[in-house]
Amino acid sequence: METIALNTTTQPRRAKRSTVKAKTKHIPSKTKANTEHSTPLVSKTQSTTAKRLVSTKDLSREDWLAVRKQGIGSSDAAAACGIHPYLSMLELWMIKTGRMTSDLDESIEGYSPLYWGNTLEPMVAKYYQEQTGNKVRRVNAVLQHADPDNHFMLANLDYAVTASDDVQILECKTAGEHGAKLWKHGVPLYVTCQVQHQLAVTGKSAAHICVLLCGHEAKIYKVERDEHLIESIIRHERLFWHYVETDTPPTPDHSESAARALKLLYPKPKPSSKIDLREDDHANSLFAKLLNHRMSIEELEQRHDQIKHQLQTLIKDNEVALFDKGAISWKRSKDSVGLDSKAVIKAHPDLLTQFSKTKQGSRRFVVLSD
């Protein structure tokens, strides 16, 4: 992966789980380019021709979402490979099997990142053209991998770069204050996975990523086709799609996304039901690991609290303590006034009936003693 950073002096760092090498260079500014120019979708240097699965020009949002469920899109690639920072493999499986909806299924105006991402995308593309002199055009279609064995690989490109032998795809990104941290050392791994998925589907040789950070800083990165990485992505995506086709949930990870998916997948237990796993070696091994981790956590918490208390005796009546590697703040919070609901209900029991609200119960994970 060749990284081209504009308006930055920070050298990007190699992604931990990627074997792609990175280097930086500046792109000189050129004149503004026309966005309507059209060239064939297939790169001259690649033999793979993406299949134009469906046109999105007049496609309704409902039909577009239905098409997305037919395969793994480029924005799904990182989650299908288990490396997306916000979306777990299990939650993506829930979405693809129709068990839950994604943020994309909601109204775009009701979800700020999606709304602003779509609103600012043409401006990001315009900036890219002005800085590189490359012409871009919309690709109003969902593309499908030409190899029938990889039929599950779909791509909906932001733009195609035209009349360029060097780069053929433009991916536009916007990142807010929180998301911008992921771009601190260059292209995040999950975005690299997304773009390599696009290169795999289209048969192209390289793509540019133009990202707008916090609304005022733009950077352009070049991602070159990496056959080894693409091979790994296809292998992981094929396994994920097997889970979808066989309706088999993948193994959950540690993320909040997986926890959210599990709550929706198994919302209510059967009353008084029980499963005996004493003869299941794998289940007993997991349970033993859980007990060991709980013991380790409890021991670490005790050691943490002991050191914390020792430091408090050194800080004494001071609000802040300075150390050679940082500082500790031990301030008193402001007094607050709360409602004593028990006292109110005792004095006015009719209010409970008048203003009651039922809170739906949730399943609690409790480790019981032997």
N, C-alpha and C positions, 0 to 999 in steps of 0.2 A: 504494500500500500504506500503510495507516494502522497505525502501530505503537503499541501500548499496553503500556508497561512497568510492571510492578509491582515494588516493593521495589528500585528502582534510580534513580540520578540521572544515569546515563550516557545521553546522547542518541544514538540510533542513527544510523549513517552510511549514506548511499545506497550500495547495492551497485554495484560498478563496471560490471557488464554488464547492469544492469537499468534500465529507464526509469521505474520506479515511484517516485513520491515518497513520502517517509516523514515522519511526525510522531508525537509522543507525547502521551499523556494518561493519567491514572489512571482505573481503574475502581473505583467504590466497592464495598465489601464488602456482601453481602446474605445472606439466610438460605439455609440448605442446601436444595437442590432434589431432587425425585424423579427418578430415572434411568429409570423405567419408562414415563413418559408418551410417547405416540406421536402424530406428525403426519405428513401426507403428505411424500414425499421431494422434491416439486417446490416450488420457491419461487414465491410468487404473482407476483413481478416478472419471472420468467423463463419462456420458452415451451418450453425444452428439457426433455424428460422422460427421465431415464436409464432404460435398459432393465435390468431385473433379470435378469442373465444366469444366475446360479445361486445357490441358497441355501447359506450356509456353516454353518448351524446344526448339521447332522449330517454335514457333509462331512469325509471322511477327509483326513489331511495329504497323502497321495499324490495324491488327486483334486484337492485344492486346488492343489498344485504343477503338476499337469497343466493346470488352468485358467489359471494364471499364464502358461504358455507360449503361450496362444492370443492374447496381445496384450501391450500395454505398460501395466503398472500404474502407479499414481501414484509408488510408490517407485522405479520404473524410469525415470521421466520425465527426470530430470536426466542420467542416464547416456546415455539415448537422444539427448539434446541435446548431449552432450559436455561437460557442466559439473559432473559429480559429482566430489567431491574424492577418492574412494576407488575408484570403479568406472568403468572406461573403456568407451567405446562398443564396442570390440572384444570385451572380456570379456563384456559384456551380450549381444552377438551370439552368442558361444560358448554362453552359458547358454540363450538362446532357441532355438538350433538343436540343443540337446541334446549339444553337444560337451564340456561340462563342467557341474559342479554349482555352485551358489552356497552361501554360508553358510546361507541359509534352508533348504537341502536337508538340512542336518545337524540332529542332535538339538538342540533349543533349550537343553536343560539343559547341553549340552556347549559352548555358545558364550555367554560371559558377557554381552556387550552385548544380545544378543537375549533371553536369559533374563530379565535384570533389566528390560529395556524392557517386556516383556510382563507381568512380575510387578508392576511399579510403575504401569502404565498406568491401572488403576482408581483408584489413589490420586491420580494427577495429575488425572483427570477429577473426582474428588470435590473436590479443592482448587479446581478451576475453577468448579464449581457454587457452592461456598461464597463465592468471591470475586465472582462476577458475578450470582448469582441465576438464571442460565440453567439450564433443564432439558435434560438430554441423554439419549439412548437409543442403544443398540447398533444398528448396521445390519448384520444378519447376511446379507450378500449381496455377491457380486461384481457391480458395476454396469458397464454398457457404454454408450458414447456412442450417443445415439439416431440420429445421422446415419449411414447405411450407409457413407458414404465414410470415416468415422472409426471404423469397427468395431473397429479395433485398440486403441482407447483404453479401458482398463478402470480401475476404481477400487474399492478395498476400504477404505471409510471406517472410522476409529476410532469416531466417534460422530456422530450428527446432533443439532444444537441445535434443540429444539422450541419452539413458541410464541414465536418471535422473528422479527420482520421485518427486523432489523438483521443477524443472523448466522445461518447455517444449518448450518455444519460445524465440528466440533472435531477438531483434529489434536493428539494427545498425543506429546510427545517427552521423552526422558531423555538427558542428556549427561554423560559422565564428565569427568575432569580434562583430557584431551586434546581431546575433542569440544567442551567448553565454550568453548574459545578461538575456535571458529568463530562463536559467538554474541556475541562481545564488542561488536560494533557493530550488533546487531540480528539479524533473521532471515537466515541464510545464503542465498545465491542458490539453492543446490540444493534447499533446503526450500521457498523461494518457488515454484520450478518445480513441485515436487511438489503444492503446494496449488492453484496455478493449474490444474494438470492435473485435480485433483478438481473444481474449479469448472467447468471446461470439460465434463467428463463429466456432471455432475449438473445443470448449468444454474443453479447457485446464484449468489448475488450477493456473498457474503462468507464468510470462515472465520476462526475463532480458532485460534491455535496456543498451546498451554500447554506450556512446556518446564520440566523440572526439571533444574537445573544442579548437578552434583557432589553430588546428594542432599540439598541444604539450601537452595537458592535457586530460587524459581519465578518465571517471567515469563509474561505473556500478551500476545500480539501479534495485531493484526487485519490480515488480508490481504483487500483488496477486489478484486473481479474486474477484470482488466485485459485488454480485448479485443485490444489490440495485442500484448501478451505472449503471450496464448493463441494468437493467430494464428501467432506465431513458433514456439511450442512444437509446435503441430499440424503445421506445415510440416517441422520437424526430425524429429518422430516418424514422419511419413509416409515420409520418406526412409529413416530407420532401418528401418522395417518392410519397406520395399522390399528392403533388404539381406537381411533375414530370409527373405522369401518367395522371393527369387531365389538364396538360399544364397551370397551374395557378401559376403566380409568387408569391413567398412568400413576406412578408412584409420586405422592406429594412431596414437596420440598418444605423448607422452614419458613417460607414467606407468608406475609399477611394475605396475599392473594390466594395461596393454597388454603389457608384457614377459612377464608371467606367462601371458597368453593366447597369445602367440606361441610360447612354449616348448611349450605343450600342443597348439597347432594344427600345428606342424611339429617334432615331437620327434626324429625320426630322418631323416637324409638318405640318399638312395640311394647305396650304395657307388660310388665313382669317377665319380659323376655330375657334369655341368657344364652350365651354361646360358650361352649367348653373348648378351650384352645390348649389344654394341658398336653395333648399329644402332638401338637403342632410345634416342631422344633424351631422354625423360623419365628413364629409368634412369641415363643418363650425366650428366644435370643433377644428379640426387640424389647421385651418387657424387662429382661435383666439389664440391658443397656440403659433403659429409662431409669430404673432404680439407681444404677451407678451414677448417672448424670445428675439425678436429684440430690444424691449424697454429696457429689462434688460441688454442686451449686450451693448447697446449704453450708458446706465447709468454707467455700469462698466468701459467702455472705458474712459468716461469723468473723473471718479474718479481716474482711473489709471493714466491718463495724468496729472491731477492736482498734484498728489503726485510726479510723475516723474519730473515735472517742479520745484516743491519745492526742491527736492533733487538736481537738477541741479544748483539751486542758492546756495546750500551749497557746492557743489563740486567746483564750480567756474572754475578757470583756471587749475585745477589739472586733470590728466589723469585717476587716479584710486582713489576710495574712499573705505575704509575698514569699515566694520560693525561687530558687534558681531556674526551675523549669515551669513556672506558672504561678497561680495564685488561688486562694480560697476565699469565697465570700460567705460570711456567716452573719447575715443581717436578720433583724426582726421584721416580719411582714406587718402590714397595717391591720388594725382591728377592723373586723367586719361584722355586720348585723345580718343574722339569718332568721328564718321563720321556724319556730318550734311547732312543727306540724302535729306532733302528738298532743301538745297542750291545747292547740286550736281545736282538734277533733274532739278532745275530751270535754272542752267547754261548749263546743257547738257540733255535736255529732251529726246533725242534719247536713252539714257542709260536705261530709264524705259522700253522701248519696247524691247531692246536688252537683259536685265537681269531681266525681270519681273518674279515673282513667285506667283502663286495663292495659297493662304492659305485658306483651307476649313473652313467655318464658323461653329460655334457651338451654341447650344441653350443656351440662357441666362435666368436665373431665376430671374425675377424682380417683386417685390411687388409694385403694382400700388395703387395710392391713391383712395379713395372712389369716 
